[in-house]
Amino acid sequence: MNLYFSKKIFGLVLLASTFLSASEEIPPDEHFRVDTLVEGLVDAMEITVLPTGDVFIVERTGGLKWYSPKTEETKLVKTFDVSVRRKGISRETGLLGITHDPDFMRNGWIYCYYSPKKEEAHFLSRFTFKAGELRDEKILLKVPQSRKEGVCHEGGSLAFDGQGHLFLSTGDNTCPFKSNGSAPIDERKGNEHLNAQRSAANTNDLRGKILRIRPTQAGSYEIPAGNLFPKGKPNTRPEIYAMGCRNPWRIGVNRETGTVYWGDVGPDARKDTSRGPRGYCEINQAKTAGNYGWPYFVADKAYAYHDFEAGKTGDRFDPKNPANKSRLNTGLTDLPPARSPFWYEPRSCYCAGPVFHYSSEAHQEGGLPAELDQCLISYDWNTGRMQLSKLDDNEELVWKKDWLTSKNFVHPSDVEIGTDGVMYVLEYSSVWYDGSDGKLKRVTYTPGSTNLAEDEGPDPRLQGLDADHPGTKLLGEATCLSCHQTQVTSIGPRYADVADRYRDQEGAQDLLAQRIIAGSVGQWGEVPMPPHPQYSEEQVSQMVDAILSLEPGGHKE
């Protein structure tokens, strides 16, 4: 185990245990109400909430929609002609991100990040919203992108700080499926799209980064002071604020301090090997510009150099002196020291939301309570789990705890807070691609009232499973629902089909349990199922038993 961050992590654990009692002041779930505002969204990616309470929503497949709280109607504003997943190109392109200008009420500016069909790049563009339409596109920035088959990790989240700086997250644009869940640093010719050293670890490349710019009136941008590399430094890009990111899918900015937070989705490895650690998701914090280590480090642990041609593994990378010696590197060889994550947990799909600041002047009915002041809100796309990280005045972690555990959020893809303190949650959809059941939800708080929660019933991804079966509960808390559900085929087979194939097969329960623990590929297609050694044989056996209990055809009355 690499211990280069262990002292800080240990300190955070002590802080969390010391101040955990303070978290008991958070109001219980029954005081929070969840209402659905919009349904039927397709691969819903990100939202931006105007001071009026109007919400713009972007769908990965190209739709930009506008929800009006006055009329309670949703209108399609624009359909972007975007490159989306299909055989032979990347998996995660499309309309990826949106935010509004801090001075939107005067200038009407909206910023979008998308993947046009006409060019192998992502565009960061500014539009003017006027009379219900987007007009006058100004392309601020182009991020070159490879679209080879299997490539993913595109990031795309947008957010402003309180000083007019625009942050953009970009993924490493690398295929992760050929590296056995470990560091994608394949140097073999022809495998360039399997090597994140060309992107995330490259100081002269915009991919695998958090970028920070200041948009100008004319539709271009300036480089603010304090980015990682000064403008004009050879073999660097001055737009880079943080480098060494895998897939910083969602970011949040503390508008009072300018600190940026992001959830970096981790690799698939489920156990430590000689090549490096199991996969972890990170929540990162950047008060100042820095390097966050990917693909040489994850969490507080280092990978080892692996020669894919010879099949040999060498020494571990040095976090104090990381170096990019790849043949694909067009930037600096010697990199800034690798920083620790703010916190990390075993690989799932953690995302960073906003830092909530309570203001008695701005607070409106339904706004989040003062007890949540200076809490970073994070969430897990896989499980729908919400978390609060309490920050002190220096933005150090005081405590971290789960939140709204009784509520049902299906693949939350964005969380935003309006100027009135009301929280909005965007749900992507229940399946991986082209799902049409995404939702926009509003979370409001009423002190002293109970039983306000909107009852949506059980998780639709578990429809047909016995809710009282212990395996059903385990499935609902596991990462399995990122790829599977009972009645609809996602990136993996539906559980109804698994049950139909194996229900009467001798030894099927042991066979499936071993495949879940060890991982498998080729049973239902080319997408691999990663191993899950974090679960015991008993737990996995319960999951399998719940799946096989589905009635033929999938629905259990």
C-alpha positions in Angstrom: 0.0 0.0 0.0 1.2 3.5 -0.9 1.1 5.7 2.2 1.9 9.1 0.7 -1.4 10.5 1.7 -2.1 8.4 4.7 -1.5 11.0 7.4 -4.1 13.4 5.8 -6.7 10.6 5.3 -6.2 9.4 8.9 -6.6 13.0 10.1 -9.9 13.3 8.2 -11.1 10.1 9.9 -10.3 11.5 13.3 -12.1 14.7 12.5 -15.1 12.9 11.2 -15.4 10.8 14.4 -14.7 13.8 16.6 -17.5 16.0 15.1 -19.9 13.3 14.0 -22.3 14.2 16.8 -22.9 17.6 15.1 -24.4 15.8 12.1 -27.2 14.6 14.3 -28.6 18.1 14.1 -29.5 17.6 10.4 -33.3 17.4 10.2 -34.7 14.0 9.6 -35.9 12.9 6.1 -39.6 13.3 6.8 -39.1 17.1 6.8 -37.9 17.0 3.2 -40.4 16.7 0.3 -39.5 15.3 -3.1 -41.7 16.4 -6.1 -41.4 15.4 -9.7 -41.5 18.4 -12.0 -40.6 16.8 -15.4 -40.8 13.3 -16.7 -39.8 11.5 -19.9 -36.3 12.9 -20.2 -33.8 11.0 -22.4 -30.3 10.5 -20.9 -30.7 13.7 -18.9 -27.2 15.1 -18.2 -27.1 18.5 -16.5 -29.3 21.4 -15.4 -28.9 25.1 -14.7 -31.3 26.9 -12.4 -32.1 30.5 -13.1 -32.8 33.1 -10.3 -36.5 32.9 -11.4 -36.7 29.2 -10.7 -36.7 28.3 -14.4 -34.6 25.3 -15.2 -32.7 24.4 -18.4 -32.1 20.7 -18.9 -29.7 19.0 -21.5 -30.2 15.5 -22.8 -27.1 13.6 -24.0 -29.0 12.8 -27.3 -29.2 16.5 -28.1 -32.3 18.0 -26.6 -32.2 21.3 -24.6 -35.4 21.7 -22.6 -36.8 24.6 -20.5 -39.0 24.0 -17.5 -41.1 27.0 -16.4 -42.3 27.0 -12.8 -45.0 29.6 -13.7 -46.7 27.4 -16.3 -45.3 24.1 -15.0 -44.7 23.2 -18.6 -41.5 21.9 -20.3 -40.6 23.1 -23.8 -38.0 21.9 -26.3 -35.7 24.9 -27.0 -33.2 23.3 -29.4 -32.1 20.0 -30.7 -28.3 19.9 -31.1 -27.0 17.8 -34.0 -24.6 15.8 -31.9 -22.5 12.7 -32.3 -23.9 10.0 -30.0 -23.0 6.4 -29.3 -23.1 4.0 -32.2 -20.9 1.2 -33.4 -17.4 2.4 -34.3 -17.3 5.6 -32.2 -17.0 6.7 -28.7 -19.6 5.8 -26.0 -20.2 9.0 -24.1 -20.4 11.9 -26.6 -23.4 14.1 -27.1 -24.8 17.2 -25.4 -23.0 17.0 -22.1 -23.2 20.2 -20.0 -24.9 23.5 -19.5 -24.7 26.6 -17.2 -26.0 30.1 -17.3 -24.0 33.3 -17.1 -23.8 35.0 -13.7 -25.4 38.1 -15.4 -28.0 36.0 -17.3 -30.9 38.2 -16.2 -29.3 41.1 -18.2 -27.5 39.3 -21.1 -29.4 36.0 -21.5 -26.2 34.0 -22.0 -26.2 30.2 -21.8 -23.1 28.0 -22.1 -23.3 24.5 -23.6 -20.7 21.8 -24.1 -21.4 19.3 -26.9 -20.0 17.0 -29.5 -20.9 18.1 -33.0 -21.1 15.5 -35.8 -19.1 17.7 -38.1 -15.9 17.7 -36.2 -14.0 15.3 -33.9 -14.0 17.6 -31.0 -16.2 19.0 -28.2 -17.4 22.6 -28.4 -17.8 25.0 -25.5 -20.2 27.5 -26.9 -22.0 30.6 -25.6 -25.6 31.2 -26.8 -28.1 34.0 -26.2 -31.5 32.9 -25.0 -34.1 35.3 -26.3 -37.8 34.9 -27.0 -37.7 31.2 -26.1 -34.8 30.4 -28.6 -31.0 30.0 -28.5 -29.3 32.3 -30.9 -25.9 33.8 -31.8 -23.5 30.9 -31.1 -20.0 31.9 -30.1 -17.5 29.0 -29.9 -15.2 29.8 -27.1 -13.1 26.6 -27.0 -12.7 23.3 -28.9 -11.4 20.2 -27.1 -10.0 17.7 -29.6 -11.4 14.2 -29.1 -10.8 10.7 -30.3 -13.9 8.8 -31.3 -12.5 5.3 -31.7 -14.7 2.4 -30.6 -14.7 1.8 -26.9 -13.4 5.3 -26.0 -15.3 7.0 -23.2 -14.9 9.5 -20.3 -15.8 12.9 -21.7 -16.7 14.8 -18.6 -18.6 17.9 -19.7 -19.8 19.6 -16.5 -19.9 23.4 -16.4 -20.0 25.8 -13.4 -19.2 29.4 -12.5 -17.5 30.7 -9.4 -18.4 34.1 -7.8 -15.6 35.9 -9.7 -16.9 35.2 -13.2 -14.5 32.2 -13.8 -16.0 29.4 -15.8 -15.0 25.8 -15.0 -15.3 22.9 -17.4 -14.5 19.3 -16.7 -13.0 17.1 -19.4 -12.5 13.3 -19.3 -9.4 11.3 -20.4 -11.1 10.2 -23.6 -9.6 6.7 -23.2 -10.9 3.2 -23.5 -10.7 1.5 -20.0 -11.8 -2.0 -21.1 -8.4 -3.4 -22.2 -6.4 -2.6 -19.1 -7.9 -5.2 -16.7 -9.3 -2.4 -14.5 -5.9 -0.9 -13.9 -4.0 2.1 -15.3 -4.6 2.6 -19.0 -1.0 3.3 -20.1 -0.7 0.9 -23.1 2.3 2.1 -25.2 1.8 -0.4 -28.1 1.4 1.2 -31.5 -2.2 1.1 -32.6 -3.4 1.3 -29.0 -3.2 5.1 -28.6 -6.8 5.2 -27.5 -5.9 2.9 -24.6 -3.4 5.3 -23.2 -4.4 8.1 -20.8 -0.8 9.4 -20.8 -1.6 11.2 -24.0 -4.4 13.1 -22.3 -4.9 13.2 -18.5 -1.1 13.2 -17.8 -0.3 15.5 -20.7 0.3 19.2 -19.8 -0.2 20.2 -23.4 -3.7 18.5 -23.8 -7.1 19.7 -22.6 -8.4 16.2 -21.8 -8.6 14.7 -18.4 -8.6 18.2 -16.8 -10.6 20.8 -15.0 -10.3 24.0 -17.1 -10.8 27.5 -15.8 -11.3 30.5 -18.1 -12.9 33.9 -18.0 -15.4 34.4 -20.8 -15.3 37.9 -22.5 -18.0 40.1 -23.8 -16.9 39.4 -27.4 -17.4 35.6 -27.1 -13.8 34.6 -26.5 -12.0 34.1 -23.1 -9.1 35.2 -21.0 -6.8 33.2 -18.8 -7.2 34.1 -15.2 -4.2 34.3 -12.8 -3.6 31.2 -10.7 -4.0 28.5 -13.3 -1.6 25.5 -13.2 0.6 26.9 -16.0 1.2 30.5 -17.0 0.3 31.6 -20.4 3.2 31.2 -22.8 4.9 28.4 -20.9 6.1 25.9 -23.6 4.4 22.5 -23.9 1.5 23.5 -21.6 -2.1 24.8 -22.0 -2.8 27.8 -19.8 -6.5 26.8 -19.5 -5.6 23.9 -17.2 -6.5 24.4 -13.5 -6.4 20.8 -12.4 -4.9 17.9 -14.4 -4.7 14.1 -13.8 -8.4 13.4 -14.0 -10.0 10.2 -15.3 -13.7 11.1 -15.7 -14.6 14.2 -13.7 -18.2 13.8 -14.6 -19.8 16.4 -12.3 -18.3 19.4 -10.6 -19.5 21.9 -8.0 -18.0 25.3 -7.2 -18.0 27.0 -3.8 -19.1 30.4 -5.2 -17.9 32.2 -2.0 -14.4 30.9 -2.2 -13.8 29.8 -5.8 -12.9 26.3 -4.6 -13.9 23.7 -7.2 -15.0 20.1 -6.3 -15.4 17.2 -8.6 -16.3 13.6 -8.5 -13.8 11.5 -10.5 -15.3 8.2 -11.5 -12.8 5.4 -10.8 -11.6 2.3 -12.7 -13.3 -1.1 -12.5 -10.7 -3.2 -10.7 -12.3 -4.8 -7.6 -9.1 -6.0 -5.9 -5.5 -5.0 -5.4 -3.0 -6.6 -7.8 0.7 -6.3 -8.5 -0.2 -3.6 -11.0 -1.9 -1.5 -8.5 -5.0 -0.9 -6.3 -8.6 -1.8 -6.7 -10.8 1.0 -8.2 -11.8 3.9 -6.1 -14.0 7.0 -6.8 -12.7 10.3 -5.6 -14.3 13.5 -4.5 -11.6 16.1 -5.2 -11.1 19.6 -3.9 -8.9 22.3 -5.5 -8.5 25.5 -3.6 -5.5 26.1 -5.9 -4.3 24.6 -9.2 -2.7 21.2 -9.1 -2.2 17.7 -10.4 -4.5 14.9 -9.1 -2.5 12.0 -10.4 -4.4 9.9 -13.0 -3.4 7.6 -14.7 -0.4 7.0 -12.3 -2.4 7.2 -9.0 -5.9 6.7 -7.7 -7.1 7.6 -4.2 -4.0 7.6 -2.0 -2.3 4.7 -3.9 0.1 4.3 -6.8 0.0 2.1 -9.9 3.0 0.3 -11.2 4.5 0.7 -14.6 3.2 -2.1 -16.8 4.7 -3.2 -20.1 1.8 -4.4 -22.2 4.0 -5.7 -24.9 6.1 -7.9 -22.7 3.4 -8.5 -20.0 5.8 -7.4 -17.3 5.1 -5.1 -14.3 7.7 -2.8 -12.9 8.1 -0.3 -10.1 5.4 1.9 -8.6 5.1 5.5 -9.7 6.4 8.2 -7.4 3.7 10.7 -6.3 6.3 13.3 -5.3 8.0 13.1 -8.6 5.6 11.9 -11.3 6.9 11.9 -14.8 5.2 11.3 -18.2 7.7 9.4 -20.3 5.1 8.2 -22.8 5.9 8.3 -26.6 2.5 10.1 -26.9 3.3 12.9 -24.5 3.5 16.3 -26.1 3.8 18.2 -22.9 6.2 18.4 -20.0 8.0 15.2 -18.8 8.2 16.2 -15.2 4.8 16.8 -13.7 3.6 18.6 -10.5 3.4 16.4 -7.4 0.2 14.3 -7.1 -2.4 15.6 -4.7 -4.6 13.6 -2.4 -8.4 13.4 -3.0 -10.7 15.2 -0.6 -12.2 11.8 0.2 -12.6 8.5 -1.6 -14.6 5.3 -1.5 -14.6 2.0 -3.4 -15.5 2.4 -7.1 -19.1 3.3 -7.8 -19.9 6.6 -9.5 -19.6 9.5 -7.1 -20.4 13.1 -8.2 -19.8 16.5 -6.6 -22.7 18.9 -6.3 -22.8 22.4 -4.9 -21.6 23.8 -1.5 -24.8 25.1 0.2 -24.6 28.4 2.0 -27.6 29.4 4.0 -28.7 33.0 3.7 -31.6 34.4 5.8 -32.0 37.2 3.3 -32.3 34.9 0.2 -34.0 32.0 1.9 -37.5 31.3 0.7 -40.2 28.9 1.7 -39.0 25.3 1.0 -35.3 26.2 0.9 -32.8 24.0 2.6 -32.3 24.6 6.3 -29.5 26.4 8.1 -28.2 23.2 9.6 -26.9 22.3 6.1 -24.8 25.5 5.9 -21.3 24.9 4.5 -22.1 21.4 3.4 -20.8 20.0 0.1 -23.6 17.8 -1.4 -22.4 14.7 -3.2 -24.2 11.8 -4.7 -23.7 8.4 -6.3 -25.1 7.9 -9.8 -25.1 4.1 -9.3 -27.1 3.8 -6.1 -28.7 7.2 -5.8 -27.0 7.7 -2.4 -26.8 11.3 -1.2 -24.1 12.5 1.1 -23.2 15.7 3.1 -19.6 16.7 3.8 -19.5 19.5 6.4 -16.8 22.1 5.8 -15.2 24.4 8.3 -14.2 27.9 7.5 -11.0 26.7 5.8 -13.0 24.1 3.8 -11.5 21.2 5.7 -13.7 18.2 6.3 -15.5 18.2 9.7 -17.8 15.2 9.1 -19.4 13.2 6.3 -22.7 11.3 6.4 -25.4 9.9 4.2 -28.5 12.0 3.7 -32.1 11.5 2.4 -31.6 7.8 2.7 -35.4 7.2 2.7 -35.8 8.9 -0.7 -35.6 7.2 -4.1 -33.3 8.8 -6.6 -32.6 6.8 -9.8 -29.3 7.5 -11.4 -29.0 11.2 -10.2 -26.9 13.0 -12.8 -26.9 16.6 -11.4 -27.8 18.4 -8.2 -28.2 22.2 -8.1 -29.5 24.7 -5.6 -31.5 27.8 -6.6 -30.9 31.2 -5.2 -33.9 30.6 -2.9 -32.2 27.6 -1.3 -34.5 25.0 -3.0 -32.6 21.9 -4.3 -33.2 20.3 -7.7 -32.1 16.7 -8.6 -31.9 15.5 -12.2 -32.3 11.8 -12.8 -30.5 10.5 -15.9 -32.9 7.6 -16.7 -33.0 4.0 -15.4 -30.9 2.5 -18.3 -27.4 3.3 -19.5 -28.2 4.5 -23.0 -31.3 6.1 -24.6 -33.5 5.7 -21.6 -36.7 7.8 -21.7 -37.7 7.9 -18.1 -35.4 10.6 -16.8 -36.9 13.1 -14.3 -36.3 16.5 -12.8 -37.2 16.6 -9.1 -37.4 19.3 -6.6 -36.5 18.8 -2.9 -38.0 21.3 -0.4 -37.8 21.6 3.4 -40.6 22.4 5.8 -39.7 22.5 9.5 -42.0 20.8 11.9 -44.0 18.9 9.2 -43.8 15.2 8.6 -44.8 12.7 6.0 -44.3 15.1 3.1 -42.4 12.7 0.9 -44.0 12.0 -2.5 -44.5 8.2 -2.6 -43.1 6.9 -5.9 -43.1 3.3 -4.8 -40.2 0.9 -5.0 -37.2 1.4 -7.3 -38.5 0.7 -10.9 -35.2 -1.0 -11.7 -36.1 -3.8 -9.2 -39.7 -4.3 -10.5 -40.8 -7.8 -10.0 -38.4 -8.8 -7.3 -39.6 -9.6 -3.8 -39.0 -6.4 -1.8 -38.5 -8.5 1.4 -35.9 -10.8 -0.1 -32.4 -10.0 1.4 -30.9 -10.3 -2.0 -33.2 -7.5 -3.4 -32.0 -5.1 -0.7 -28.3 -6.0 -1.6 -29.0 -5.4 -5.3 -30.5 -2.1 -4.5 -27.4 -1.0 -2.7 -24.8 -2.5 -5.0 -23.3 -1.1 -8.2 -25.2 -3.7 -10.2 -28.0 -1.3 -11.1 -25.7 0.8 -13.1 -25.8 -1.9 -15.8 -28.8 -4.0 -15.1 -32.5 -3.9 -14.1 -35.2 -6.5 -14.0 -37.5 -5.6 -16.9 -35.5 -3.4 -19.3 -32.2 -4.2 -21.1 -29.5 -1.7 -20.3 -25.8 -2.1 -21.0 -26.1 -5.5 -19.4 -29.0 -8.1 -19.8 -32.2 -7.6 -17.9 -32.5 -9.9 -14.8 -35.6 -11.4 -16.2 -33.6 -12.8 -19.1 -30.9 -14.1 -16.8 -33.6 -15.9 -14.7 -35.2 -17.4 -17.8 -31.8 -18.7 -19.0 -30.6 -20.2 -15.8 -33.7 -20.9 -13.6 -33.8 -24.6 -14.3 -30.1 -25.2 -15.0 -28.4 -27.4 -12.4 -25.7 -25.6 -10.5 -26.8 -22.2 -11.9 -26.7 -20.4 -8.5 -23.1 -21.3 -7.8 -22.1 -20.6 -11.4 -23.7 -17.1 -11.4 -22.3 -16.3 -8.0 -18.8 -17.1 -9.1 -19.2 -15.0 -12.3 -20.3 -12.0 -10.2 -17.4 -12.3 -7.8 -14.8 -13.0 -10.5 -16.2 -11.0 -13.4 -17.0 -12.3 -16.9 -17.3 -11.3 -20.5 -18.9 -12.8 -23.6 -22.0 -14.3 -21.9 -24.3 -11.5 -23.0 -22.2 -9.5 -25.3 -18.8 -7.8 -25.6 -19.1 -5.4 -22.6 -17.3 -7.0 -19.6 -18.8 -7.4 -16.2 -16.1 -6.4 -13.7 -15.4 -8.6 -10.7 -17.1 -7.9 -7.3 -14.8 -9.5 -4.7 -16.1 -6.9 -2.1 -19.1 -9.1 -1.6 -19.1 -12.3 0.3 -20.2 -15.6 -1.3 -23.3 -15.5 1.0 -24.2 -12.0 -0.2 -23.8 -12.8 -3.8 -25.7 -16.0 -3.4 -28.6 -14.0 -2.0 -28.5 -11.7 -4.9 -28.6 -14.6 -7.4 -31.4 -16.2 -5.4 -33.5 -13.1 -5.7 -32.9 -12.9 -9.5 -33.7 -16.5 -10.1 -36.9 -16.1 -8.1 -38.4 -14.0 -10.9 -41.3 -15.6 -12.5 -41.0 -16.7 -16.2 -41.3 -13.6 -18.4 -39.8 -11.5 -15.6 -42.7 -10.2 -13.6 -43.5 -11.5 -10.2 -47.0 -10.6 -9.1 
